């Protein structure tokens, strides 16, 4: 597996689109987890209840807060390379590949027209 993360023309999504949905347990059980570094810092201030729940959950899984933070910050391409694509992701990709493209293209063109009209009305 590679750690590149560019969209393929067939799916128009990055190969690792599914990786952020991996659970903490899946991330911990995959080989070569990222090193825990620095103090744990979340993207927002959490309540005491949220902090307590996170502490209990990570303790049950055998991870400290720094490792949990490192796992949460791991780039999707790297995580995908560690995990391997799950069955549900392959199912979704097949469904998307089989879906008709007509509606998508119409919506995309409509969106571009609306953006252009908004732009023109401002100038």
N, C-alpha and C positions, 0 to 999 in steps of 0.2 A: 504494500500500500504506500501511497505517496502522501505528502502533506501539502500538496498544492490545492488551491481552493478557488479555481476559476469556473465560471458557469459553462456548462456544455450547451451547444446549440440546440440539442434535442429537448432538454428539460428546462433550459433557461434558468437554472438554479445551480448554486455552487454544489459540488459533489458532497460536501459535508453539511448540507442544509438541515439534516436530521440530528446532528450531533448535540446541539444545545438542549434537546429534549431528553438526553440521557440522565438517568437518576443518579443521585449521589452514590448509591450502592454499586451501580454499573461502573461509574467513574473510578471508584475505589478498587474494584475487582479487576479492572483492566491492567495489563502490564505497563510498567514504566510511568507511574504517575509523576506529575510535575513536583519539583521540590517545594516544600513549604518554606516560604521566605517572608520575613518581616512580620509585623503585627497584623492581625486580622482586621481588615477594614471593609465595611460594607458600603454599597453605593448610597445608602441613606441611613438615617438614624432609626434604630428599631426600638420598639417598646421592650420593657423588661420581660414581658411574657414571651415575645418573639425570641429574645435572646436566650431565655431559659429553654424554650422548645428546641432551638437550634443546638444548644449545648447537650441536651439529652439525646437528640437524634445522632449527632456526631459521635458522642461517647458510646452509644450502642453499636455504632459501626466501627469504632476503634480509630477515629480520626480527631485530631485537635483542630481548633478554630483556624489556625494558620494553613493547615493542609486543605481544609474545606474551602477557604478563600482562594487558595491556589487552584484547586479543581474548578471552582466557579469561574475563575478568570482565564482558564485554559482556552487557547484559540480553537475554534471548531475544527479546523483542518488537522491540528495535532491530535485532538480528541478522537476524531473519526479514524485516524491512522491507528490509534491504540485500540479502539473498540471493534472495528469492522461493522459494516452496514447491517442493521437488524432486519428481520423479515418484514416488519411492518413498513419500513422505509422502502423496501423493494416493491411491496404491494402498491404503495402510494405512487411511486415512479411509474409503474406499469399502467396504473389507472390514468395518470396525467398524460402519459404518452398515447394512450388509446382515445383520449377525449378529443372531440372535434376542436379545431383551432379557430373556426370562423367567428364564434362569439368573442373570443379573446381579442382577435384582431379588430373587430368592430369597436369593442370597448376601448382598446388602446387608441385607435384613431379618434374616437369621440373625445377622449381625454386630451389628446393633443390639440384638437380643435378648440376645446374649452380653454385650455391654457393660452393658446394664441389669441383668442378673443379677449381674455382677461388682460393679457399683455398689451394688446392694441388699445383697449379702453383706458389704460393708465397713461398712455402717451399721446 
